[in-house]
Amino acid sequence: MQYAENILGTIGNTPMVKINKLTAELPCLVLAKYETFNPGNSVKDRMALQMIEDAEKSGLLKPGGTIIEGTSGNTGMGLALAAIMKGYKMICVISDKQSKEKIDILKAMGSEVHVCPTDVEPDDPRSYYSTARRLGEEIPNAWYVNQYDNLSNTKAHYKSTGPEIWEQTEGKVTHFVVGVGTGGTISGVGRYLKEQNPDVKVWGVDAYGSVFKKYKETGIFDKNEIYPYQVEGIGEDILPKNVDFDVIDGFTKVTDKDAAVYTRRLAKEEGMFLGNSAGAAIKGVLQLKEHFGPDDVVVVLFHDHGSRYVGKIFNDEWMKQQGWL
């Protein structure tokens, strides 16, 4: 008999899917690492479990403890799954730009959810970073995960996502393209792939309003680059320790409108019902066209599921309000 001991045993080993219509103009093969097949419907299940297991081993997370994390929703979902199976309480701190679906899903999975304003400085006591850190200090027997600086995040992708991509492409992958938020996926996968073949190029997709591209190109953390933006799950107004800029060859920035429009196009033209960052990622691939040749195999990673964006990206009225439809 073949079965998983519990839902956590189904994390990883996600499929690779060819993209056809949207990348017809490119000379290369484009494959999607399709992470919605994880049980929490996102890539974040991988690092959530790794961070919890490492915290248990180091004694940071004790039996009956409370897990606290600032999240855009997907890491919270991964942590919530593990918390259910391992007997922990879960508190998620989320910014108010995240979709209502994400908040409702976290509550459905037994998490307590605190919503914080987006348009404040990271060190403002009202920010979701500061609120999560404060709750971690105030609540007895609590562990603040801090996915941004917790290097178990990168470790998860070095151990699982990277090797899967290498194996599934039979070592033929030449470019890896992914939206960058905490930096764990791009850094873990990128490091693994470059260890197998130093010629593999690793590209990050960034948002307008985020600091990554400017910092990579100049080494300057420019606060003038920071302003509110709509695309969810990518970009930051901080420099997480998980972003290994030495592994990343470059960044391309995608507009909020393009991220939303291409998320909808993935659904209607490829049958891929995905989240907001997938639209940004595929538009990023198209913007990098000049870097690809006929023998290249480009792998783009799609983070999460479209069900979390039904009230926004897939809602015509919301899209019209933004002036994008």
JOZI-V527463 format. One line per field, one symbol per residue. psi: psi as a letter, one per 30 degrees, with the letter a starting at -180 (. if undefined). burial: # if it has 24 or more other ideal C-beta (glycine too) atoms within 12 Angstrom, else .. A space follows every 50 residues. Layout:
BEGIN
psi=???
burial=???
END
This chain:
BEGIN
psi=kklkeafffgkahllkkkkdefgfflflkkkkjiffflfgglffeefeee eeeeeeefgejlkglkkkkklgeeeeeeeeeeeeffhlkkkkkklfflle eeeeeeefggkkkkklkehllegkfflfeeeeeeeeeekkhljjeifefj ffeeeefeeeeeeeeeefghgfkfkkkkkkdffeeeeeeeeeefeejffk kjkkkllkflfeeeeeffgkjjfffklklekkflllgljkffjjfffkfl lkkkleeeeeefeeeeefffgjjllefeeeeeeeeefgeffklfgljkkk kjeakffggefdegjeeeeeefgf.
burial=.......#..##.#.####..##..#.####################### #####.....#...######################.############. ###.##..########.#...#....##########.....######### ################.##..#######################.#...# ################........##..############.####.#### #################..#.##################..#...##### ##########.###....#....#.
END
